[in-house]
Amino acid sequence: MRAVITVVGKDTVGILAKVTGICAESNANVMDVTQTIMQDLFAMTMLIDISALKTDFGYFSDTLKSLGNDMNLQIHVMHEDIFNSMHKI
């Protein structure tokens, strides 16, 4: 099972470290990351493996959203099943 994490907001030191830290604590393996900084705007998309997740997916998602609130970022976590369903014709 996989999930997609998106992060958007003003660039600050430690965004990647804090997001991946929560992933590591939850046993979510980062499979792929793409990020860019456009002037002072940070944008990142991560693909993670959640098959060995130590917590409930909802709790994991809420933890990342809370981090986003604390850092003035928009962090969204979407389970692969929902992502795939949204992009079917």
Order of alpha helices (4+ residues) and beta strands (2+ residues): beta-alpha-beta-beta-alpha-beta-alpha
